[in-house]
Structures are given as structure tokens and as C-alpha cells.
């Protein structure tokens, strides 16, 4: 696909279509993973409540993950929770005059 011949409006439309398709596929992948995990648990006879148990850590919040709030639009592996220091890629994004809101998930 040659993007150099597309208008800005067409590129924005394509970007929105890509974003929607990525969200749809992420939901599908999570559902598929959930089904695989449940199938494995059933095949070895592990009850769902045991599978979801904390493993003896109690109700401590230590070890819990924080949801990603920012993601690089061109590289989905670059993510940031919004906590702590800004990663280098976020600093470069903002210093380049781009809005942090454009990275929000």
C-alpha cells in the first residue's frame, strides 16, 4: 500500500480503521486466551476458583499490575502506565510538539 499518494484525510480515516481493527482483534485474542486457559484447567481437573486464587499472597496489592494508559501508535510494545518517570519515547513524543492525549489508550 503506497501511503505517499494518500491525502491527509484518507490517512486519518485509515488510521481510525486500523485503531478499530486493533481493538477488535485484542478483544478476540483475550477471549481466545481465556478459553485456552479454561480448557487447560478443565483438562487437569483444576477448579476455576483455584485457578483464580492468589496463590497464598493474601489480599496484598503487591505484585498487581497497573493498566496501561499510554501506548505508542506505531509500536504497540511501547507502553506506559502513566506512573513514575516518563519513558524516553514519551519524552521524545512530547518534546516533538505532539500531545500526550494522542497516546492515551
N, C-alpha and C positions, 0 to 999 in steps of 0.2 A: 504494500500500500504506500503510495507516494504522498506524503503529507505536505510536501512543499507546494503543491498546486491547490491546496485546500484553503478556503477563506477562513478568517478568524472565527466566524460564526459556525462554519462547518466543523472546525476543530473543537470548539466548545461543545457542540452537540455530540460529537464523537466522544469527548471526554466524559460527558454525562452518561452516555450509553455504557461506556466502559465501567464507570463507577457503579452503575446499577447492576451490571452483569457480575461484577466482582462481589457485591453484597449478596446477590442471589447464590453464587457459587460457594461463598463462605458458609452460608446457611446450609446448603446441601452437604458440604464437607463435614460440618459439625454433626448433622443428622446421621450421616454415614458412619462417622467415628463412634457416635453414641450407640448405634445399632451393633457395630462390631464389638464394642466393649461389653454390651449386654449379652451378646451371643457367647463371648468367651466366658463370662461369669456363669452363664447357664450351663455351658459345656463342662465346667469343672465343679459345678454344684455350689457356687458361692452365692448366697442370698444378696439381693440388691442392697439391703441395709448394711451388710458387712462390707460390701464394695465401697459404699459411700462413707463408711466410718472414718474418723480422723486418724486412726492408727495409734491411739494412745496419747496423742498430743493434747487432748482435752479441748477446751474452748479458746485456747490462746490464739491470738491473731498472728503470732509469729509464724512466718512461713507462708502466709496467704499472699497471693499475688494481687497486684493492683491493675485495674483495667487500663488498657492503652487509650490515651486521649488524643495523641497526635501520631500521624503516620505520613511518611514521605510519599508524595503522589507518584513518583517514578520508581521508587524502590520500597515495596511494602515490608521488607525486612528491617527497615529503619523505622523504629517505633520509639515513642517516649510516653511515659505515664503522666508527665506534667509535674512530677515531683523531683526534687533535687536539682542539680545543675543541668542546664540545657546541654544536650549533646552538641557536638561540633556541627552536625548537619543542620540542626535547628538554628544555631547562631548564624551560620552562613546564609540560611534562608532569610532570616530577619534582617541581617546586615545587607542583603541584596535588595532590600526595599519591599519584600513580599510580606503579606500579612500572615501572622501565626494562625489566624482563623481558617486559612486555606488548608492547613494541615490537620485540622480537627476532624476526628473520626465521627 
